[in-house]
Amino acid sequence: MSLPPNDKDVVMRSPRLTIKQTPTGYWTVQRGSVELASAMTRSAAERERELLLRLNASTERRAGTRTAVGA
């Protein structure tokens, strides 16, 4: 049994990266409820978010370029 043609092209999107301040004053970069990075200032947290976005874009570009080992 195969999926209908339009279901094969569905791309799952992850939640946005958000910046929030903790009760202790630190700033965190979160995806959903998962804290990915933290910083002491909001501007540093924004730079961390930009870095994570660039790393994610790089990973997406490379996803189709890997070959199997020993094939």
mmCIF file of the C-alpha atoms, coordinates in Angstrom:
data_MODEL
# 
_entry.id   MODEL 
# 
loop_
_atom_site.group_PDB 
_atom_site.id 
_atom_site.type_symbol 
_atom_site.label_atom_id 
_atom_site.label_alt_id 
_atom_site.label_comp_id 
_atom_site.label_asym_id 
_atom_site.label_entity_id 
_atom_site.label_seq_id 
_atom_site.pdbx_PDB_ins_code 
_atom_site.Cartn_x 
_atom_site.Cartn_y 
_atom_site.Cartn_z 
_atom_site.occupancy 
_atom_site.B_iso_or_equiv 
_atom_site.pdbx_formal_charge 
_atom_site.auth_seq_id 
_atom_site.auth_comp_id 
_atom_site.auth_asym_id 
_atom_site.auth_atom_id 
_atom_site.pdbx_PDB_model_num 
ATOM 1  C CA . MET A 1 1  ? 0.000  0.000  0.000  1.00 0.00 ? 1  MET A CA 1 
ATOM 2  C CA . SER A 1 2  ? 1.473  3.340  -0.993 1.00 0.00 ? 2  SER A CA 1 
ATOM 3  C CA . LEU A 1 3  ? 0.669  6.881  0.013  1.00 0.00 ? 3  LEU A CA 1 
ATOM 4  C CA . PRO A 1 4  ? -1.269 9.194  -2.297 1.00 0.00 ? 4  PRO A CA 1 
ATOM 5  C CA . PRO A 1 5  ? 1.117  11.263 -4.481 1.00 0.00 ? 5  PRO A CA 1 
ATOM 6  C CA . ASN A 1 6  ? 0.554  14.551 -2.633 1.00 0.00 ? 6  ASN A CA 1 
ATOM 7  C CA . ASP A 1 7  ? 1.423  13.010 0.769  1.00 0.00 ? 7  ASP A CA 1 
ATOM 8  C CA . LYS A 1 8  ? 4.939  12.045 -0.363 1.00 0.00 ? 8  LYS A CA 1 
ATOM 9  C CA . ASP A 1 9  ? 5.933  15.684 -0.792 1.00 0.00 ? 9  ASP A CA 1 
ATOM 10 C CA . VAL A 1 10 ? 4.916  16.797 2.710  1.00 0.00 ? 10 VAL A CA 1 
ATOM 11 C CA . VAL A 1 11 ? 7.824  18.375 4.594  1.00 0.00 ? 11 VAL A CA 1 
ATOM 12 C CA . MET A 1 12 ? 7.735  18.354 8.383  1.00 0.00 ? 12 MET A CA 1 
ATOM 13 C CA . ARG A 1 13 ? 8.647  21.755 9.782  1.00 0.00 ? 13 ARG A CA 1 
ATOM 14 C CA . SER A 1 14 ? 10.103 22.084 13.228 1.00 0.00 ? 14 SER A CA 1 
ATOM 15 C CA . PRO A 1 15 ? 8.804  24.761 15.610 1.00 0.00 ? 15 PRO A CA 1 
ATOM 16 C CA . ARG A 1 16 ? 10.391 28.199 15.423 1.00 0.00 ? 16 ARG A CA 1 
ATOM 17 C CA . LEU A 1 17 ? 13.419 29.142 17.457 1.00 0.00 ? 17 LEU A CA 1 
ATOM 18 C CA . THR A 1 18 ? 12.294 31.527 20.170 1.00 0.00 ? 18 THR A CA 1 
ATOM 19 C CA . ILE A 1 19 ? 14.203 33.606 22.706 1.00 0.00 ? 19 ILE A CA 1 
ATOM 20 C CA . LYS A 1 20 ? 12.890 33.824 26.266 1.00 0.00 ? 20 LYS A CA 1 
ATOM 21 C CA . GLN A 1 21 ? 14.230 35.183 29.529 1.00 0.00 ? 21 GLN A CA 1 
ATOM 22 C CA . THR A 1 22 ? 14.399 32.830 32.503 1.00 0.00 ? 22 THR A CA 1 
ATOM 23 C CA . PRO A 1 23 ? 13.446 33.880 36.059 1.00 0.00 ? 23 PRO A CA 1 
ATOM 24 C CA . THR A 1 24 ? 17.163 34.038 36.891 1.00 0.00 ? 24 THR A CA 1 
ATOM 25 C CA . GLY A 1 25 ? 17.842 36.572 34.126 1.00 0.00 ? 25 GLY A CA 1 
ATOM 26 C CA . TYR A 1 26 ? 19.460 34.310 31.542 1.00 0.00 ? 26 TYR A CA 1 
ATOM 27 C CA . TRP A 1 27 ? 18.215 34.313 27.966 1.00 0.00 ? 27 TRP A CA 1 
ATOM 28 C CA . THR A 1 28 ? 17.487 30.976 26.294 1.00 0.00 ? 28 THR A CA 1 
ATOM 29 C CA . VAL A 1 29 ? 16.982 29.895 22.697 1.00 0.00 ? 29 VAL A CA 1 
ATOM 30 C CA . GLN A 1 30 ? 14.215 27.330 22.520 1.00 0.00 ? 30 GLN A CA 1 
ATOM 31 C CA . ARG A 1 31 ? 12.618 25.119 19.897 1.00 0.00 ? 31 ARG A CA 1 
ATOM 32 C CA . GLY A 1 32 ? 9.264  24.237 21.373 1.00 0.00 ? 32 GLY A CA 1 
ATOM 33 C CA . SER A 1 33 ? 9.941  23.332 24.995 1.00 0.00 ? 33 SER A CA 1 
ATOM 34 C CA . VAL A 1 34 ? 13.573 22.295 24.398 1.00 0.00 ? 34 VAL A CA 1 
ATOM 35 C CA . GLU A 1 35 ? 16.297 24.752 25.421 1.00 0.00 ? 35 GLU A CA 1 
ATOM 36 C CA . LEU A 1 36 ? 19.049 24.658 22.791 1.00 0.00 ? 36 LEU A CA 1 
ATOM 37 C CA . ALA A 1 37 ? 21.316 27.464 23.976 1.00 0.00 ? 37 ALA A CA 1 
ATOM 38 C CA . SER A 1 38 ? 21.540 30.126 26.638 1.00 0.00 ? 38 SER A CA 1 
ATOM 39 C CA . ALA A 1 39 ? 23.330 33.429 27.093 1.00 0.00 ? 39 ALA A CA 1 
ATOM 40 C CA . MET A 1 40 ? 23.674 36.229 29.598 1.00 0.00 ? 40 MET A CA 1 
ATOM 41 C CA . THR A 1 41 ? 22.361 38.947 27.255 1.00 0.00 ? 41 THR A CA 1 
ATOM 42 C CA . ARG A 1 42 ? 19.555 39.051 24.717 1.00 0.00 ? 42 ARG A CA 1 
ATOM 43 C CA . SER A 1 43 ? 21.917 40.089 21.931 1.00 0.00 ? 43 SER A CA 1 
ATOM 44 C CA . ALA A 1 44 ? 24.120 37.063 22.621 1.00 0.00 ? 44 ALA A CA 1 
ATOM 45 C CA . ALA A 1 45 ? 21.040 34.817 22.567 1.00 0.00 ? 45 ALA A CA 1 
ATOM 46 C CA . GLU A 1 46 ? 20.047 36.331 19.207 1.00 0.00 ? 46 GLU A CA 1 
ATOM 47 C CA . ARG A 1 47 ? 23.513 35.508 17.845 1.00 0.00 ? 47 ARG A CA 1 
ATOM 48 C CA . GLU A 1 48 ? 23.139 31.938 19.133 1.00 0.00 ? 48 GLU A CA 1 
ATOM 49 C CA . ARG A 1 49 ? 19.776 31.689 17.348 1.00 0.00 ? 49 ARG A CA 1 
ATOM 50 C CA . GLU A 1 50 ? 21.309 32.913 14.089 1.00 0.00 ? 50 GLU A CA 1 
ATOM 51 C CA . LEU A 1 51 ? 24.081 30.328 14.432 1.00 0.00 ? 51 LEU A CA 1 
ATOM 52 C CA . LEU A 1 52 ? 21.537 27.544 14.995 1.00 0.00 ? 52 LEU A CA 1 
ATOM 53 C CA . LEU A 1 53 ? 19.547 28.688 11.952 1.00 0.00 ? 53 LEU A CA 1 
ATOM 54 C CA . ARG A 1 54 ? 22.676 28.653 9.775  1.00 0.00 ? 54 ARG A CA 1 
ATOM 55 C CA . LEU A 1 55 ? 23.678 25.207 11.051 1.00 0.00 ? 55 LEU A CA 1 
ATOM 56 C CA . ASN A 1 56 ? 20.189 23.873 10.361 1.00 0.00 ? 56 ASN A CA 1 
ATOM 57 C CA . ALA A 1 57 ? 20.218 25.293 6.823  1.00 0.00 ? 57 ALA A CA 1 
ATOM 58 C CA . SER A 1 58 ? 23.646 23.740 6.219  1.00 0.00 ? 58 SER A CA 1 
ATOM 59 C CA . THR A 1 59 ? 22.407 20.347 7.440  1.00 0.00 ? 59 THR A CA 1 
ATOM 60 C CA . GLU A 1 60 ? 19.360 20.535 5.170  1.00 0.00 ? 60 GLU A CA 1 
ATOM 61 C CA . ARG A 1 61 ? 21.547 21.319 2.149  1.00 0.00 ? 61 ARG A CA 1 
ATOM 62 C CA . ARG A 1 62 ? 23.866 18.401 2.890  1.00 0.00 ? 62 ARG A CA 1 
ATOM 63 C CA . ALA A 1 63 ? 21.134 15.871 3.685  1.00 0.00 ? 63 ALA A CA 1 
ATOM 64 C CA . GLY A 1 64 ? 21.027 14.473 0.140  1.00 0.00 ? 64 GLY A CA 1 
ATOM 65 C CA . THR A 1 65 ? 24.781 14.391 -0.494 1.00 0.00 ? 65 THR A CA 1 
ATOM 66 C CA . ARG A 1 66 ? 25.866 11.515 1.759  1.00 0.00 ? 66 ARG A CA 1 
ATOM 67 C CA . THR A 1 67 ? 26.706 8.108  0.345  1.00 0.00 ? 67 THR A CA 1 
ATOM 68 C CA . ALA A 1 68 ? 26.556 4.753  2.078  1.00 0.00 ? 68 ALA A CA 1 
ATOM 69 C CA . VAL A 1 69 ? 29.811 3.421  3.526  1.00 0.00 ? 69 VAL A CA 1 
ATOM 70 C CA . GLY A 1 70 ? 31.043 0.274  1.806  1.00 0.00 ? 70 GLY A CA 1 
ATOM 71 C CA . ALA A 1 71 ? 28.526 0.500  -1.022 1.00 0.00 ? 71 ALA A CA 1 
# 
